[in-house]
Amino acid sequence: MRNLFFILITIGVIQSSPGASYEYGYSARSVSLSSALVADTYNTMQSFSNPSVLNQCKGQNYGLSYFIMSLDRSLQTFYYSRKLAGNAGISAAVLRSSSGNFMGKDSFNNPTNELSNSDYYGLLSFGVGSKSGSGIGISMKIHYSNLYVNELHVDKYTGSSITVDFGGLMKVNPKLRIGFKIQNFINPNINWDIDRGDGLSNTYDESYPLIISFGSKIKAWTPSNIYIQKDMHMVDINKSPYQENTKLGYEHIILEDFLLRCGFQSNKNYNFGFGYKFNFNQFLVAIDYAIDLGSKNEGISHLFTWSTSL
């Protein structure tokens, strides 16, 4: 029982619930707009927020992100998408997040060993829709997690899962789009395999929260976009109430190529960022930056994304 408590506590140190690292953000643009992008139609990396946007995919698109984060954390993403025949598109993406060495505690709150954690997500997405801009999409999300214990990495806890997300997007008029996404609605569990290094092993299942998101993109005035989103997290539909998170984002376009951004979440501080787009031969290149001020005593994080379309 003591070992089981230790497992639960060490996992809880890393993230508030399974898959929490996936919710942080996938690009500098998404973080600067507080990830309020379930109704957005940006051409690169957008299937992270809503796979239905792939019906708006144009050509081929590539993206790379690298986040330099406080508390010895890091996050990287790679993204690829391409248009298919008709009003359809596909994408493949990888997201990796990690936490550096931190001290674990047992069930009595006593220090144990130094821990480190890495999470890997693979995302395969497909979206299809009408010429008007409305569509639906689906993503298969593969998650693999490593928790290393002590300096020799003798003890190891690994978790794996395959879940499914579903989303929709509707163009109401030229100035308003609305979207939704349901995360983890199929097979919402991660299976932990616990190897203590002494020849013994255990398994443990943990549930992902069911996350339902609704949002809108509003072209309030040219050349600005306003993003509004409400997320509802339900860990156990039958036993506990859901947690809400309201997200707001604002993007202002200057001279068509330079963009200023800011965002706010009800459970976090403000975020800020900017982006710059330019043409290089036949490529449209975008460079984005965001700064995350963090919660109290968390520190500042710097986020960078490079993307190109052809």
Secondary structure, DSSP 4 states (H G I P E B T S, - for coil): -HHHHHHHHHHHHH-SSTTGGGGS-SSHHHHHTTT--TT---SSSGGGT-GGGGGG--SEEEEEEEEE-STTEEEEEEEEEEEETTTEEEEEEEEEEEEEEEEEE-TTS-EEEEEEEEEEEEEEEEEEE-TTS-EEEEEEEEEEEEEEESTT--EEEEEEEEEEEEEEEEEEETTEEEEEEEEEEES-EEEEEEE-SSS-EEEEEEEPPEEEEEEEEEEEETTEEEEEEEEEEES-TTTSPPEEEEEEEEEEEETTTEEEEEEEETTS-EEEEEEEEEEETTEEEEEEEEEE--STTT--EEEEEEEEE-
